[in-house]
Amino acid sequence: METIKPKKLKKGDTIGIISLSGAVKPEQVQKIYNTQNFFEEKGYKTVLSANIFDRKRYLAGEDEKKADCLKEFFKNPEINAILCSRGGYGAIRVINKIDYEVIKKNPKIFAGYSDTTAYSTMILKRAGVINFSAPMACSDFGEDDISDFTVQSFFETLSDTKALEIKPATPEVYYDGNEQGVLWGGNLATVVSLCGQDFIPDEKFLFFAEDLNEDVYKIDKMFRQLLNIKQFKENLAGIVLGEFLDVSSEKYLQELFYELGEEIKKPVVGGFKISHDRDKITVPIGAWANLDGEKLSIDSYLED
């Protein structure tokens, strides 16, 4: 797969904030405005999608309108980057309604995590555009006490065209080795929800994963569901583990990760701040990377 690099984020650029998954709750409305203030104080312009505050049950409005808003944001030459308002649920209702040709012809930064993993995965697969597992409006930029670590990683990753090196905060090597591949993944439960779609990279990939509030047996089941897919297992070059928060048993989780390493006989490394927590790194999805021991080296993934 030939990947397309979006242009880097520069001061003065316009960031479009969009609702593509769960609805912005009434108590989260101010967080959207806080996010606008955050970026505008740093020298960026912002624009809100037409559906930003739409609500249909737990969803950010009608699926077709979400797809249309995303299309308009990608087509709009004045918008340089697209930031999701929040995760929740709803992406798998929309992914087959998206015009991926428009995205391919108008590549730009697309950023989010959690449920937006479904968008990121399909944008890479169907449009070939590198995008980003990154903080969002409601959960991060709209908070009064946003993490300096999160902010620094966001701007460094999206504003620098040089190669990137990421080291785990608390390294844990479950199976040692040196492997290369496309960096691909996100929220584990969301990735698994795509089963039945054509969503797995056609080349070797390093799978990164995180989740929260899942029993260990469910995490086991989700990894097993993916490993039971021939294309996934054959193209898997290694596993990069983010944080699995509020699990039922940390002991069982550690045992599972060691077991995964022994099964695939490829590097499995944990401790990366890929997370639902306050501190999180921004990760380019679709960039070529090398996993060597505790270090993840990522090739240049942005255009000037």
Secondary structure, 3 states (H helix, E strand, C coil): CCCECCECCCCCCEEEEECCCECCCHHHHHHHHHHHHHHHHCCCEEEECCCCCCCECCECCCHHHHHHHHHHHHHCCCCCEEEECCCCCCHHHCHHHCCHHHHHHCCCEEEECHHHHHHHHHHHHHHCECEEECCCHHHHHCCCCCCHHHHHHHHHHHHCCCCEEECCCCCEEEECCEEEEEEEEEEHHHHHHCCCCCCCCCCCEEEEEEEECCCHHHHHHHHHHHHCCHHHHHHEEEEEEEEEECCCCHHHHHHHHHHHHHHHCCCEEECCCCCCCCCCCCEEECCEEEEECCEEEECCCCEC
